[in-house]
Amino acid sequence: MAKLDPAQQREFALEIVQTLRRNGHEALWAGGCVRDHLLGIVPQDYDVATSATPDEIRTLFGPRKTLTIGAAFGVVTVLGRKSSGPIEVATFRSDAQYSDGRHPDQVIFTSAEEDARRRDFTINGLFYDPVSEQVIDYVQGQADLAAGVIRAIGQPAERIHEDKLRMLRAVRFTATFDFQIEPSTLQAIQNSAHGITQVSAERIGMEMRRMLIDRNRARAVELLRQTELLKPLLPEVAGVDDLAWQQTLQVLAQIKPSDLSLPLAVLLHPARDRLTVQTVGRRMRWTNKEITRAEWLLEKIPDVQTSQTLPWPHLQRVLIHEGAGDLIAMAEAYAGKFNPNLVSCRKYLAMPPEVLNPTPLVNGADLIAHGLTPGPEFAPLLEQVRDAQLEGTITTCQEALDLVDRLQG
């Protein structure tokens, strides 16, 4: 997928607004892109809200440049250049009852003000006119942005009843922007927290992923506990004692993960159970690779924490794993970077690759050429030969084959 250019995205979003207006429609930027712009953050994407209906939008931009997957909810995707990507254009609307806790039963096309009032939080209910560079604020979102407050629009309980995922979104926004949840909104989340499991696993998993890879992940996890969402979402760690919990938060704050597996391993470290990682990972619909890596981190952290007592072949196999960097970083967050065992590991990792992980002296093909019949004994036999090589007791192919003969005899 081509990398999007923020400047091109912005320009395309402006072009869409201008095109809609030239054809007699009201059009504004809406939602998260306005919030981020006002916070001084480069928006990841742009949304346009308009008085034009889905049919009018499609007619205006052409069927080849539009996707109508969300047209039933008033949303048409307008396709741009590879560098600018697609932009969602939504008709101003108000929503009827949400029977399924996610989608409105009926969409009524309406005004910009009504559209703002059906959104989740005041900071997401802002519009922006990119032509006049003016903010249009029907919900006092600018004041909450300035005060650092996450506040539901209208009645908090109603907003949450419409879509219970909004409880997790409130936590994510609060942590990401280092804001506070407004008291009545917080109370409504606490009152409804037990219902979060009615949301699809995929949607929950996506929100949890975004929290755990964010730099403010520790704050997000602590907010899950404060809002009483932790117990229904992660009962495996909801009951840990305060000391273990505070340590988990401290380590989450220290690590700098490149993906989900490291924060997942830290979060589940108090349970220290491989089955727990699988249970949680599958519940959240996370990938097998992420789950397997988190399992490996939890399984191997005792090895690096006691590295000076381990046989070198055992430790070497840990250190040449692609997750070794995350493993050391995780262990250092618990024990400190000057822990002697971890200092030793860092020294090993700094060795030249040919020293840390020398090419094996023999492989399966060599054993066959030596006259052995392939079978299940090959793997343990090669492992014993590899151990001897790593320990330095053999250094040549012939010595390796001689060892094979002795082991076979």
C-alpha positions as CSV (number, residue, x, y, z in Angstrom):
1,M,0.0,0.0,0.0
2,A,1.4,3.4,-1.0
3,K,2.4,5.7,1.9
4,L,0.0,8.6,2.3
5,D,1.3,12.2,2.2
6,P,-0.4,14.3,5.0
7,A,-0.1,17.4,2.8
8,Q,-1.8,15.6,-0.1
9,Q,-4.5,14.2,2.2
10,R,-5.3,17.7,3.5
11,E,-5.3,19.2,-0.1
12,F,-7.7,16.4,-1.3
13,A,-10.0,17.0,1.7
14,L,-10.1,20.7,0.8
15,E,-10.8,19.9,-2.8
16,I,-13.8,17.8,-1.9
17,V,-15.2,20.6,0.3
18,Q,-14.7,23.1,-2.6
19,T,-16.3,20.8,-5.1
20,L,-19.4,20.3,-2.9
21,R,-19.8,24.0,-2.3
22,R,-19.4,24.9,-6.0
23,N,-22.4,22.6,-6.6
24,G,-24.6,24.3,-4.0
25,H,-24.0,22.0,-0.9
26,E,-22.8,22.8,2.5
27,A,-19.5,21.0,3.4
28,L,-17.2,21.0,6.3
29,W,-14.4,18.9,7.8
30,A,-15.7,16.9,10.8
31,G,-14.7,14.9,13.8
32,G,-11.3,13.6,14.6
33,C,-9.4,15.6,12.0
34,V,-10.7,18.9,13.4
35,R,-9.8,17.8,17.0
36,D,-6.3,16.8,16.0
37,H,-5.8,20.0,13.9
38,L,-6.8,22.1,17.0
39,L,-4.4,20.1,19.2
40,G,-1.5,20.7,16.8
41,I,-1.5,17.0,15.7
42,V,-1.2,16.1,12.0
43,P,-4.5,14.3,11.2
44,Q,-4.2,10.6,10.2
45,D,-7.2,11.0,8.0
46,Y,-10.0,13.5,7.1
47,D,-13.7,13.2,7.2
48,V,-16.1,15.6,5.3
49,A,-19.6,16.2,6.4
50,T,-22.1,17.7,3.9
51,S,-25.7,18.6,3.2
52,A,-25.4,16.5,0.0
53,T,-27.1,13.1,0.0
54,P,-25.2,9.9,-0.9
55,D,-26.7,9.9,-4.3
56,E,-25.7,13.5,-4.9
57,I,-22.2,12.8,-3.7
58,R,-21.8,9.8,-6.0
59,T,-23.2,11.7,-9.0
60,L,-20.9,14.6,-8.3
61,F,-17.7,12.6,-8.0
62,G,-18.6,9.8,-10.3
63,P,-19.2,6.1,-9.7
64,R,-15.7,5.2,-10.6
65,K,-14.3,7.5,-7.9
66,T,-16.7,6.5,-5.1
67,L,-17.5,3.6,-2.9
68,T,-21.0,3.3,-1.4
69,I,-20.5,0.5,1.2
70,G,-21.7,2.8,4.0
71,A,-24.4,4.6,1.9
72,A,-27.1,3.2,4.1
73,F,-25.7,5.3,6.9
74,G,-25.1,8.3,4.7
75,V,-21.4,7.7,4.0
76,V,-19.7,7.6,0.6
77,T,-16.0,7.1,0.2
78,V,-14.4,9.3,-2.4
79,L,-11.2,7.9,-3.9
80,G,-8.2,10.1,-4.4
81,R,-4.7,9.6,-5.6
82,K,-2.5,7.0,-4.0
83,S,-0.6,9.7,-2.0
84,S,-3.8,11.2,-0.7
85,G,-5.9,8.1,-0.1
86,P,-9.7,7.9,0.2
87,I,-11.8,10.3,2.2
88,E,-15.2,9.5,3.7
89,V,-17.9,12.0,2.9
90,A,-21.0,11.8,5.1
91,T,-24.4,13.4,4.9
92,F,-25.4,15.5,7.9
93,R,-27.6,13.2,9.9
94,S,-29.4,12.4,13.1
95,D,-29.8,8.8,14.3
96,A,-32.9,7.0,15.6
97,Q,-32.8,4.2,18.2
98,Y,-29.7,1.9,18.3
99,S,-31.3,-1.6,18.8
100,D,-28.0,-3.5,18.2
101,G,-25.9,-1.1,20.3
102,R,-23.8,-0.1,17.3
103,H,-25.9,1.0,14.3
104,P,-28.9,3.3,14.3
105,D,-32.1,1.7,13.3
106,Q,-32.8,4.7,11.0
107,V,-30.8,7.5,9.6
108,I,-32.4,10.9,9.1
109,F,-30.6,13.5,7.0
110,T,-30.6,16.8,8.8
111,S,-28.5,19.9,9.6
112,A,-24.9,20.3,10.7
113,E,-26.0,21.1,14.3
114,E,-28.1,18.0,14.6
115,D,-25.2,16.0,13.2
116,A,-22.9,17.4,15.8
117,R,-25.3,16.5,18.6
118,R,-25.5,12.8,17.6
119,R,-21.7,12.3,18.0
120,D,-20.0,10.7,21.0
121,F,-17.8,13.3,22.7
122,T,-17.7,17.1,22.5
123,I,-14.1,17.1,21.3
124,N,-15.2,14.9,18.3
125,G,-18.3,17.0,17.6
126,L,-16.5,19.9,16.0
127,F,-16.6,21.1,12.4
128,Y,-14.0,23.1,10.5
129,D,-14.4,25.3,7.5
130,P,-11.1,24.8,5.6
131,V,-11.9,27.7,3.2
132,S,-12.4,30.4,5.8
133,E,-10.3,28.5,8.4
134,Q,-13.1,28.9,11.0
135,V,-14.2,26.3,13.7
136,I,-17.9,25.6,13.9
137,D,-18.8,24.5,17.5
138,Y,-22.3,23.5,18.5
139,V,-21.3,21.4,21.5
140,Q,-18.7,23.4,23.4
141,G,-16.0,21.1,22.2
142,Q,-13.3,23.9,22.0
143,A,-13.7,24.6,25.7
144,D,-13.3,20.9,26.6
145,L,-10.3,20.7,24.3
146,A,-8.7,23.7,26.1
147,A,-9.6,22.2,29.5
148,G,-8.5,18.7,28.6
149,V,-11.8,17.1,29.3
150,I,-13.6,14.1,27.7
151,R,-17.3,14.8,27.9
152,A,-20.2,12.9,26.3
153,I,-22.5,15.0,24.1
154,G,-25.9,15.3,25.7
155,Q,-26.8,12.6,28.2
156,P,-23.8,10.3,28.8
157,A,-25.9,7.2,29.5
158,E,-27.8,7.7,26.2
159,R,-24.5,8.1,24.2
160,I,-23.2,4.9,25.8
161,H,-26.4,2.9,25.3
162,E,-26.3,3.8,21.6
163,D,-22.8,2.2,21.2
164,K,-21.1,0.7,24.2
165,L,-17.7,0.8,22.4
166,R,-17.8,4.5,23.3
167,M,-16.7,3.5,26.8
168,L,-13.4,2.2,25.5
169,R,-13.0,5.2,23.1
170,A,-13.4,7.5,26.1
171,V,-10.6,5.7,27.9
172,R,-8.4,5.8,24.8
173,F,-8.9,9.5,24.1
174,T,-8.3,10.3,27.8
175,A,-5.0,8.4,27.9
176,T,-3.8,9.4,24.4
177,F,-4.3,13.2,25.0
178,D,-3.6,13.0,28.8
179,F,-7.1,14.4,29.5
180,Q,-9.6,13.7,32.3
181,I,-13.0,12.1,32.0
182,E,-15.8,14.5,33.0
183,P,-17.5,13.2,36.2
184,S,-21.0,12.4,34.8
185,T,-19.4,10.7,31.8
186,L,-17.2,8.7,34.1
187,Q,-20.1,7.6,36.2
188,A,-22.1,6.5,33.2
189,I,-19.2,4.4,32.0
190,Q,-18.8,2.8,35.4
191,N,-22.5,2.1,35.5
192,S,-22.5,0.4,32.1
193,A,-19.1,-1.2,32.2
194,H,-20.5,-4.7,32.5
195,G,-22.1,-4.3,29.1
196,I,-18.9,-3.9,27.2
197,T,-18.7,-7.6,26.3
198,Q,-21.8,-7.0,24.1
199,V,-19.5,-5.2,21.7
200,S,-17.9,-7.4,19.0
201,A,-14.5,-8.9,19.9
202,E,-13.0,-7.4,16.8
203,R,-14.0,-3.8,17.8
204,I,-12.8,-4.3,21.4
205,G,-9.6,-5.8,20.2
206,M,-8.9,-2.9,17.9
207,E,-9.4,-0.3,20.6
208,M,-7.3,-2.3,23.1
209,R,-4.5,-2.6,20.5
210,R,-4.5,1.1,19.9
211,M,-4.3,1.7,23.7
212,L,-1.5,-0.8,24.3
213,I,0.8,0.5,21.5
214,D,0.3,4.1,22.4
215,R,3.0,5.8,24.5
216,N,0.4,6.5,27.3
217,R,-0.5,2.8,27.5
218,A,0.0,2.7,31.3
219,R,-2.5,5.5,31.8
220,A,-5.0,3.7,29.5
221,V,-4.7,0.5,31.5
222,E,-5.1,2.3,34.8
223,L,-8.2,4.0,33.4
224,L,-9.6,0.6,32.4
225,R,-9.4,-0.3,36.1
226,Q,-10.9,3.1,37.2
227,T,-13.8,2.9,34.9
228,E,-14.5,-0.8,35.9
229,L,-13.9,-2.0,32.4
230,L,-10.9,-4.1,33.3
231,K,-12.8,-6.9,35.0
232,P,-15.2,-7.7,32.1
233,L,-12.4,-7.3,29.6
234,L,-9.4,-8.8,31.3
235,P,-10.6,-10.8,34.3
236,E,-7.2,-12.7,34.2
237,V,-5.4,-9.6,35.7
238,A,-8.3,-7.7,37.3
239,G,-7.7,-9.3,40.6
240,V,-3.9,-8.9,41.0
241,D,-2.6,-7.3,44.2
242,D,-1.8,-3.7,44.3
243,L,2.0,-4.2,44.4
244,A,1.9,-6.4,41.2
245,W,-0.5,-3.9,39.6
246,Q,1.7,-0.9,40.3
247,Q,4.7,-2.8,38.9
248,T,2.8,-3.6,35.8
249,L,1.9,0.0,35.2
250,Q,5.6,1.1,35.8
251,V,6.9,-1.4,33.3
252,L,4.2,-0.5,30.7
253,A,5.3,3.1,31.0
254,Q,9.0,2.2,30.5
255,I,8.9,-0.1,27.5
256,K,9.0,1.2,23.9
257,P,7.3,-1.5,21.9
258,S,7.3,-1.8,18.1
259,D,4.2,-4.0,18.1
260,L,1.5,-5.4,20.4
261,S,3.4,-8.5,21.7
262,L,5.6,-6.7,24.2
263,P,2.9,-4.7,26.0
264,L,0.7,-7.8,25.9
265,A,3.4,-9.8,27.7
266,V,3.9,-7.1,30.3
267,L,0.1,-6.8,30.9
268,L,-0.2,-10.5,31.5
269,H,3.1,-11.0,33.3
270,P,1.4,-11.2,36.7
271,A,-0.5,-14.3,35.5
272,R,2.7,-15.8,33.9
273,D,0.6,-18.4,32.2
274,R,0.9,-19.4,28.5
275,L,-2.7,-20.4,28.4
276,T,-3.7,-17.0,29.6
277,V,-1.9,-15.3,26.7
278,Q,-3.7,-17.6,24.3
279,T,-7.1,-17.0,25.9
280,V,-6.8,-13.3,26.0
281,G,-5.2,-13.0,22.5
282,R,-7.9,-15.1,20.9
283,R,-10.6,-13.3,22.7
284,M,-9.4,-10.0,21.3
285,R,-8.9,-11.5,17.8
286,W,-5.2,-10.6,17.8
287,T,-2.9,-12.4,15.4
288,N,-1.2,-15.7,16.0
289,K,2.2,-14.1,15.5
290,E,1.4,-11.5,18.3
291,I,0.1,-14.2,20.6
292,T,3.1,-16.5,20.0
293,R,5.6,-13.7,20.5
294,A,4.0,-12.7,23.8
295,E,4.0,-16.3,25.0
296,W,7.7,-16.6,24.1
297,L,8.5,-13.4,26.0
298,L,6.8,-14.7,29.1
299,E,8.4,-18.1,28.8
300,K,11.9,-16.8,28.3
301,I,12.1,-13.8,30.6
302,P,13.4,-16.1,33.5
303,D,16.2,-17.2,31.2
304,V,17.7,-13.8,30.8
305,Q,17.0,-12.9,34.4
306,T,19.3,-15.8,35.4
307,S,21.5,-15.8,32.3
308,Q,24.8,-16.2,34.2
309,T,23.7,-19.5,35.6
310,L,22.5,-21.0,32.2
311,P,24.5,-23.2,29.9
312,W,25.7,-21.1,26.9
313,P,23.9,-23.3,24.3
314,H,20.6,-22.7,26.1
315,L,21.1,-18.9,26.4
316,Q,22.5,-18.6,22.9
317,R,19.2,-20.0,21.4
318,V,17.3,-17.3,23.3
319,L,19.5,-14.5,22.3
320,I,19.4,-15.3,18.6
321,H,15.6,-15.2,18.5
322,E,14.2,-12.3,16.7
323,G,12.4,-11.2,19.9
324,A,15.6,-11.0,22.0
325,G,15.7,-7.2,21.9
326,D,12.1,-6.9,23.3
327,L,12.9,-9.7,25.8
328,I,16.0,-7.8,27.2
329,A,14.0,-4.5,27.3
330,M,11.2,-6.2,29.2
331,A,13.6,-7.8,31.7
332,E,15.4,-4.5,32.2
333,A,12.1,-2.7,32.9
334,Y,11.6,-5.1,35.8
335,A,15.1,-5.5,37.2
336,G,17.0,-2.4,36.0
337,K,19.5,-2.1,33.1
338,F,22.5,-2.6,35.4
339,N,21.3,-6.0,36.6
340,P,24.4,-8.3,36.1
341,N,22.5,-10.9,34.2
342,L,21.1,-8.4,31.8
343,V,24.5,-6.6,31.4
344,S,25.9,-10.0,30.3
345,C,23.1,-10.5,27.8
346,R,23.7,-7.1,26.3
347,K,27.4,-8.0,25.9
348,Y,26.5,-11.2,24.1
349,L,24.1,-9.4,21.8
350,A,26.9,-7.0,20.9
351,M,29.1,-9.9,19.6
352,P,29.6,-10.2,15.8
353,P,26.9,-12.4,14.3
354,E,29.4,-15.0,13.2
355,V,30.5,-15.4,16.9
356,L,27.0,-15.2,18.5
357,N,25.4,-17.5,15.9
358,P,28.1,-19.4,14.0
359,T,27.1,-21.5,11.0
360,P,26.3,-25.0,12.1
361,L,29.1,-27.5,11.4
362,V,26.7,-30.1,10.0
363,N,23.1,-30.3,8.9
364,G,20.7,-33.1,7.9
365,A,22.1,-33.5,4.4
366,D,25.6,-34.0,6.0
367,L,24.2,-36.8,8.2
368,I,22.6,-38.5,5.2
369,A,25.9,-38.2,3.2
370,H,27.6,-39.8,6.3
371,G,25.4,-42.8,5.9
372,L,22.5,-42.1,8.4
373,T,18.9,-42.8,7.5
374,P,16.6,-39.8,8.0
375,G,14.3,-40.2,11.0
376,P,13.0,-38.6,14.2
377,E,16.4,-39.0,15.8
378,F,18.0,-36.4,13.5
379,A,16.7,-33.4,15.4
380,P,18.0,-34.3,18.9
381,L,21.3,-35.6,17.3
382,L,21.8,-32.2,15.5
383,E,21.0,-30.4,18.7
384,Q,23.6,-32.3,20.7
385,V,26.2,-31.5,17.9
386,R,25.2,-27.9,17.9
387,D,25.6,-27.7,21.7
388,A,29.1,-29.1,21.5
389,Q,29.9,-26.6,18.8
390,L,28.6,-23.7,20.8
391,E,30.5,-24.9,23.9
392,G,33.7,-25.0,21.8
393,T,34.4,-28.7,22.2
394,I,34.2,-29.3,18.5
395,T,35.3,-26.8,15.8
396,T,35.3,-28.7,12.5
397,C,32.9,-30.7,10.3
398,Q,35.0,-33.8,10.8
399,E,34.9,-33.4,14.6
400,A,31.1,-33.0,14.4
401,L,30.8,-36.2,12.4
402,D,33.0,-38.1,14.8
403,L,30.7,-36.9,17.6
404,V,27.8,-38.2,15.7
405,D,29.4,-41.6,15.4
406,R,30.1,-41.7,19.2
407,L,26.5,-40.6,20.0
408,Q,25.2,-43.3,17.6
409,G,27.4,-45.9,19.0
